[in-house]
Amino acid sequence: MGVCFLCTMATDAQRFEAATNSSWFLEQDDRNRLQAYLKHIDYLLPNERIMAAPSAGEGNMNLTLRVFTDRRHFILKQSRPWVAKFPDIPAPVERIHVERDFLMSISRDRFLESHSPELLRADSANYVLLMEDVGDASDLSAIYREGETLAEQDLKTLTTYAATLHQLCPMGYPENRPLRELNHAHIFDLPFRPDNGFPLEAIHPGLADVARPFQHDQRLRNRATALGERYLSPGPCLLHGDYYPGSFLRIDDRLTIIDAEFSFCGTPEFDLGVLRAHLLLAQTPPPLLEVIRREYTPVTQDFSWELVEDFCNVEIMRRLIGIAQLPLELSLEERQQMLERARAGLV
């Protein structure tokens, strides 16, 4: 996993500079430095001033701010050599370049572009993207709440977005291997290890006991390992790589897909499996689940709905007994039942 960034007494800014050779470590509460940085890259208009820079959401990975000036507003996103929400987990700072390449690649398609933020400026040297601010949007995490359901039209849009995206695989697209390996560990490996150190009991009383049989299940681990190898293998389709409600923004009648830093060219079943898993975790009515199969047009000859289901089951399990938890309103018994169904689907 690399070096623990909390194992030194250096400041975040010093650790950032040591890893990137950039002295422009940006923080939400230092508006003067934000102003100086934007002036440094010649992005501000004459006499333009930053008025506010609140967080753009509850993202795990990066600093993401909504920058309001006296003239306009936009998103500023900077990656760190660690996970913002979990600073003791190193993460490749170059992931911001992958998101840049994704936005540039999809800009050639009118449908994909209409459901993605516009890239305004990419500052590769300082690991910063400036993007369109779509407004006071909220992500679709509300569907995890009891009584909330994803609208059928939104699911159709998400399925069409995935199908259109999967037709692309730009030549020379980044393999994104370091970030995929981090993601791989937290999806296909660590949740199934009894020594992972995850504070499951603190997350939900009784969850550690519920997780234990799955952590000691060698057949299950073998299946997860095999699926992890498929995930890491190259493939013919451009994937979003983190296709779940936290990456979907809704404002008025526009649905915007964000946070494509996990993207890569791989197996298209992965995106669909993740999407289906989160619909199941949100207890989506069965008829609505069928929209994915009905609306998605496979772009590969060997496309497999069974593989979609396999990726779906692993995603369900890792979201229930892994470190990347969701705001689920599920009882311990409901979590256990979901885990047992997902395991049965895998082994």
Order of alpha helices (4+ residues) and beta strands (2+ residues): alpha-alpha-beta-beta-beta-alpha-alpha-beta-beta-beta-alpha-alpha-alpha-alpha-alpha-beta-beta-beta-beta-alpha-alpha-alpha-alpha
